[in-house]
Amino acid sequence: MSKARSCVILAGSNAAGRIREEGLRPDMISTQVGASGGPKWLVISQLDRVLIGEFFRDRSAPIATLGSSIGSFRNMCYANSNPMAALETLEYGYINQTYDSARPTPAEITAAGERILLDVLGSAGAEEVASNPVWRSHFVTVRGRGPLASEKKAVLAPALLASALANAVSRRSLRAFWDRVVFHTGDSPSITFRNLSTVNTPLNPENVCPAVLASGSIPLVMAGVPTPAGAPAGNYRDGGITDYHFDLGFEHPDGLVLYPHFFPYMVPGWFDKSFRWRWVRGGAMQNVILVAPSPAWVAKLPYGKIPDRDDFVKLTTEERLRYWNAVTEAGKQVAEDFYELWQTGAIADELIEVGGDQAPHKLALAMSA
C-alpha cells in the first residue's frame, strides 16, 4: 500500500473487478449489512457518519439493509428522516448507559436498551422507519422454541447449552431450536434467506422498537421481547444467535453488498465464534465490499482492543467512558481513510481481493501490518 491505512477494504472477485473498472460509486450498492457485536460498533460509528452524510447523501434508489443486534440499531438510524441525528443520539445513549450495580439484572439492561431506542426514534421515528421507501430495513430476530422461550435461568441456560452443542455438530441443527424472524419494510422482503427456518414479518409503527430491541436481546443478559405486533406468538431474542455476522447465505437485490464491519472476518452464528473453519471464506464474498478497521490500527487503541461487553465488568464507569469516547474519537481516522480512498479512486488499487477458500482475516493481517 502507498501508506499505512487505518482501514482495510476486502472485496470479493466480482466486487473487486467492478471497482477496478468503474471506481466505487454509491449507485453500485444495493444492500448494506450490519453485524451483531454490541460496543464493538463504536470503532465504526464515525464511518457510519461518512456513509450517512456523504456516501449515501443523495440516495434516492431503494437500498436494502440487513442487520442483527447492534447492526439493527445502526440500520434503524439510516431509515430515520434525520439519520445523522439518530446516529448521534444512539451513540451518546449507548456510551453513557450506566447502572447502579456492577451486575444489573436482565430487566434493567432491557429497560435501558428500550430507553435508548425510544430516544432515537422520538415521536415519529417508528413510522419513518416502517414506511421509508429508500432504506428498506430487515431486522433479524430469533424466536426460541420450547424451553428457549423461557425467562427462567434454570430452564433457559441448559436449553441454550443444548442448542450450542447441536450447532457444534451442524449449523443446520439450529432450526430445531430457533426460528429466524425477519422484520422487514414493505409487504414482502427484499432479502430472503436460503438456510435455517425463516419467518418474514412486515414492519409497522407498533413493532419497530420491539423488533429492534429483540434483535439485540442476548439470552441471560437481557429479557426476551414478547410477540411484537403482527409477528407469530413467542418470545423474541438476539438475531445474532443464527446470524452473528451472517454467512452471506441470502438473496439480495442486484448490485453489490456494502459491509461496514468492526472485524475483517465474518462469524456465521453466535455459537460459531471458536469454529474458525466455519468463518466466511472468500468464495461467499463475490459481490461484497467489507470495510473494517485494520488490525494494526486496533492494536494502537487503549487496551489494544475493540470495546466489548466485558468492559462493563472489568472497568469502572469512569474508565469505560474514557475508553469508549477515546475509541469513537480515534474512529475518525477509519472514516477519513475510507472517504479518501473513495473520493480519490485509490480504493481500486488498495482493496484486498478475496476469493475461493481464502480467509479474509489472514489477508487483512498480512496486508495491514
C-alpha positions in Angstrom: 0.0 0.0 0.0 1.1 3.6 -0.6 0.7 4.5 3.1 -0.4 2.9 6.3 -4.2 2.9 6.5 -6.4 2.7 9.5 -9.0 0.7 7.5 -8.8 -2.3 5.2 -11.1 -2.9 2.2 -11.8 -6.5 1.4 -13.7 -7.3 -1.8 -14.9 -10.5 -3.4 -13.9 -11.2 -7.0 -17.0 -9.6 -8.7 -16.9 -6.5 -6.4 -13.2 -6.1 -6.9 -13.5 -6.3 -10.7 -16.2 -3.7 -10.8 -14.4 -1.3 -8.6 -11.2 -1.6 -10.6 -13.1 -0.9 -13.8 -15.5 1.8 -12.6 -14.4 3.0 -9.2 -16.6 2.8 -6.2 -20.0 4.5 -6.8 -22.9 4.7 -4.3 -25.3 3.5 -7.0 -23.5 0.2 -7.2 -24.6 -0.7 -3.7 -28.0 -2.5 -3.4 -27.6 -3.8 0.1 -25.9 -2.9 3.4 -25.2 -5.3 6.2 -24.7 -4.7 9.9 -23.3 -7.3 12.2 -24.0 -8.2 15.9 -21.4 -7.1 18.4 -22.7 -4.6 20.9 -20.0 -2.0 21.9 -17.7 -3.1 19.1 -19.7 -0.9 16.7 -18.1 2.2 18.3 -15.0 1.7 16.1 -17.1 2.4 13.1 -19.7 4.9 14.4 -17.7 7.6 12.6 -17.7 5.5 9.4 -21.5 5.4 9.7 -21.4 9.2 9.7 -19.5 9.4 6.5 -21.8 6.8 4.9 -24.9 8.6 6.0 -23.7 12.2 5.4 -21.5 11.8 2.3 -21.5 8.4 0.5 -25.3 7.9 0.5 -26.3 11.6 0.9 -28.2 11.8 -2.4 -29.5 8.3 -2.4 -33.0 8.0 -4.0 -33.0 4.4 -5.3 -34.1 1.8 -2.8 -31.4 0.0 -0.8 -31.9 -3.0 1.4 -30.3 -3.1 4.9 -29.9 -6.3 6.9 -28.8 -6.3 10.5 -28.9 -8.2 13.7 -28.4 -6.8 17.3 -26.4 -3.6 17.1 -26.5 -3.9 13.3 -30.3 -3.4 13.6 -29.8 -0.5 15.9 -27.5 1.2 13.4 -29.6 0.4 10.4 -32.7 1.8 12.1 -30.9 5.1 12.2 -30.3 5.1 8.4 -34.1 4.7 7.9 -34.9 7.7 10.1 -35.8 11.1 8.4 -32.8 12.7 10.1 -30.3 9.8 10.1 -27.3 11.7 11.4 -29.2 13.0 14.4 -30.5 9.5 15.1 -27.0 8.0 14.9 -25.6 10.7 17.2 -28.4 10.0 19.7 -27.7 6.3 19.6 -24.0 6.7 20.1 -24.5 9.1 23.0 -27.1 6.9 24.7 -25.2 3.7 24.2 -21.9 5.1 25.5 -23.5 6.7 28.5 -25.7 3.9 29.8 -24.9 3.3 33.4 -26.3 1.0 36.1 -26.5 1.2 39.9 -25.0 -2.3 40.2 -21.9 -3.8 38.6 -24.1 -6.7 37.6 -27.5 -5.3 36.5 -30.4 -7.6 36.0 -31.7 -8.6 32.6 -34.8 -6.4 33.2 -32.6 -3.4 34.0 -30.5 -3.8 30.8 -33.6 -4.4 28.7 -35.2 -1.2 30.1 -32.0 0.8 29.3 -31.9 -0.6 25.7 -35.6 0.4 25.2 -35.0 3.9 26.5 -32.1 4.3 24.1 -34.2 3.2 21.2 -37.2 5.4 22.1 -34.8 8.4 22.4 -33.5 7.6 18.9 -37.0 7.2 17.4 -38.7 10.1 19.0 -42.3 10.7 18.3 -42.3 9.9 14.5 -39.3 7.7 14.0 -41.1 4.3 14.1 -43.4 5.4 11.3 -40.5 6.8 9.3 -38.6 3.5 9.6 -41.6 1.3 8.8 -42.5 3.3 5.7 -39.1 4.5 4.4 -39.2 4.0 0.6 -35.4 4.2 0.2 -33.9 2.5 3.3 -35.7 -0.9 3.3 -34.9 -2.4 6.7 -34.6 -6.0 7.6 -34.1 -6.6 11.3 -33.2 -10.2 12.3 -34.5 -11.7 15.5 -35.0 -15.3 16.7 -38.0 -16.9 18.3 -37.0 -19.6 20.8 -38.8 -23.0 20.7 -39.9 -24.9 23.8 -37.6 -24.1 26.8 -35.8 -21.5 24.8 -38.8 -19.2 25.2 -38.5 -19.3 29.0 -37.2 -16.4 31.1 -36.2 -18.7 34.0 -32.4 -19.1 34.1 -32.7 -22.7 35.3 -34.7 -23.6 32.2 -33.1 -21.3 29.6 -29.4 -22.0 30.4 -29.5 -25.7 29.7 -31.6 -25.2 26.6 -29.0 -22.7 25.3 -26.3 -25.3 26.0 -28.2 -27.9 24.1 -28.6 -25.5 21.2 -24.8 -24.8 21.2 -23.9 -28.4 21.3 -26.2 -29.3 18.5 -24.8 -26.4 16.5 -21.3 -27.7 17.1 -22.3 -30.8 15.1 -24.2 -29.0 12.4 -25.2 -25.4 11.9 -28.4 -26.7 10.3 -29.4 -28.1 13.6 -30.3 -24.6 14.8 -33.7 -25.0 13.0 -34.8 -27.4 15.8 -34.2 -24.8 18.4 -34.8 -21.4 16.8 -36.9 -19.7 14.2 -35.3 -16.8 12.4 -37.9 -14.0 12.2 -37.1 -11.1 9.9 -39.0 -7.8 10.3 -38.9 -6.0 7.0 -40.1 -2.9 5.3 -43.0 -3.3 2.8 -45.3 -6.2 2.1 -42.6 -8.6 1.1 -38.8 -8.7 2.0 -36.1 -7.5 -0.3 -33.7 -10.1 1.2 -34.5 -13.8 1.5 -32.5 -16.5 3.3 -31.6 -19.8 1.8 -30.9 -21.6 5.1 -32.5 -22.3 8.5 -36.1 -21.8 9.4 -37.2 -18.2 8.5 -40.4 -16.3 9.0 -40.9 -12.9 7.4 -43.0 -10.2 9.2 -43.8 -6.7 7.8 -42.7 -3.7 9.9 -45.3 -1.4 11.3 -45.0 1.6 13.6 -46.0 -0.6 16.6 -43.4 -3.2 16.1 -40.3 -1.2 15.0 -39.0 -0.6 18.6 -39.8 -4.1 19.9 -38.3 -5.8 16.8 -35.0 -3.8 17.1 -34.9 -4.3 20.8 -35.4 -8.1 20.4 -32.8 -8.2 17.7 -30.2 -7.3 20.4 -31.7 -9.1 23.4 -28.9 -11.5 24.4 -30.2 -14.5 26.3 -29.5 -14.5 30.0 -28.1 -10.9 29.7 -31.4 -9.3 28.6 -35.0 -10.3 28.8 -36.8 -11.6 25.7 -39.4 -9.4 23.9 -42.9 -10.9 23.9 -44.6 -11.1 20.5 -44.1 -7.8 18.6 -47.2 -6.6 16.9 -48.0 -8.6 13.7 -45.5 -11.3 14.5 -46.1 -15.0 15.3 -46.6 -15.6 19.1 -43.5 -16.2 21.0 -40.5 -14.8 22.9 -38.1 -13.0 20.7 -34.3 -12.7 21.2 -31.0 -11.7 19.7 -30.8 -12.3 15.9 -27.0 -12.9 16.3 -27.8 -16.4 17.6 -28.4 -17.5 14.0 -26.8 -14.6 12.2 -23.9 -13.1 14.2 -22.0 -11.7 11.2 -24.1 -13.5 8.6 -22.8 -16.4 6.5 -23.8 -14.4 3.4 -26.3 -17.1 2.5 -29.1 -14.8 1.5 -30.6 -13.5 -1.7 -30.4 -9.7 -2.1 -31.3 -7.2 -4.9 -29.0 -7.0 -7.9 -25.9 -5.0 -7.1 -23.1 -5.0 -4.5 -23.2 -5.5 -0.8 -21.5 -2.9 1.4 -20.5 -4.3 4.8 -19.1 -1.7 7.3 -17.7 -4.1 9.9 -15.6 -3.9 13.1 -13.6 -7.1 12.0 -12.0 -8.2 8.8 -13.8 -11.5 9.1 -17.4 -12.9 9.5 -18.6 -15.5 12.0 -21.9 -17.0 10.8 -23.7 -17.5 14.1 -23.2 -16.7 17.8 -22.1 -20.3 18.6 -19.6 -20.3 15.8 -17.0 -18.0 17.3 -14.5 -20.7 18.1 -15.1 -22.7 14.9 -12.8 -20.9 12.5 -13.4 -23.4 9.8 -17.0 -22.0 9.6 -15.9 -18.4 9.2 -17.0 -17.0 5.9 -14.5 -17.6 3.1 -13.7 -15.5 0.0 -15.9 -17.6 -2.3 -19.0 -16.4 -0.4 -18.0 -12.7 -0.8 -18.2 -12.4 -4.6 -20.4 -9.3 -4.5 -19.3 -8.0 -1.1 -17.2 -5.0 -0.1 -16.2 -5.1 3.5 -14.7 -2.0 5.2 -13.1 -2.6 8.6 -10.5 -1.1 10.9 -7.1 -2.5 10.2 -5.7 -4.9 12.8 -2.6 -2.6 13.1 -4.9 0.3 14.0 -6.8 -1.7 16.5 -3.6 -2.6 18.3 -3.0 1.1 19.0 -6.3 1.6 20.7 -6.5 1.9 24.5 -6.1 -1.6 25.9 -5.1 -2.7 22.4 -8.6 -3.9 21.6 -12.1 -3.0 20.4 -14.7 -2.3 23.1 -16.8 -5.2 24.3 -19.4 -6.1 26.9 -16.8 -7.2 29.4 -15.8 -3.5 29.8 -18.9 -3.0 32.0 -17.4 -5.5 34.5 -13.7 -5.1 34.1 -13.6 -1.3 34.1 -15.0 1.3 36.4 -17.7 3.5 34.8 -15.2 6.4 34.5 -12.6 4.2 32.9 -15.2 2.8 30.5 -16.5 6.2 29.5 -13.0 7.5 28.8 -12.1 4.4 26.8 -15.3 4.3 24.7 -15.1 8.0 24.0 -11.4 7.7 23.0 -12.3 4.9 20.6 -15.1 6.8 18.9 -12.7 9.8 18.5 -10.0 7.5 17.1 -12.6 6.1 14.7 -12.5 9.4 12.8 -9.3 8.0 11.2 -11.1 5.0 9.9 -13.8 7.2 8.4 -11.4 9.6 6.9 -9.3 6.9 5.3 -12.4 5.3 3.7 -13.6 8.8 2.5 -10.2 9.5 0.9 -10.0 6.0 -0.8 -13.4 6.5 -2.2 -13.0 10.1 -3.3 -9.6 9.7 -4.9 -10.3 6.4 -6.5 -7.3 4.9 -4.7 -9.7 2.2 -3.4 -9.3 0.4 -6.7 -5.5 -0.1 -6.1 -5.6 -0.7 -2.3 -8.5 -3.1 -1.9 -7.7 -6.7 -1.0 -9.4 -9.1 -3.3 -10.6 -12.3 -1.5 -11.7 -15.4 -3.4 -12.1 -19.1 -3.2 -11.2 -20.6 0.1 -9.1 -17.7 1.2 -9.6 -16.5 4.8 -10.3 -12.7 4.8 -8.8 -12.1 8.3 -5.4 -13.7 7.3 -5.2 -11.5 4.2 -6.1 -8.4 6.3 -3.4 -9.2 8.9 -0.8 -9.7 6.2 -1.7 -6.5 4.3 -2.1 -4.1 7.1 0.9 -4.9 9.3 
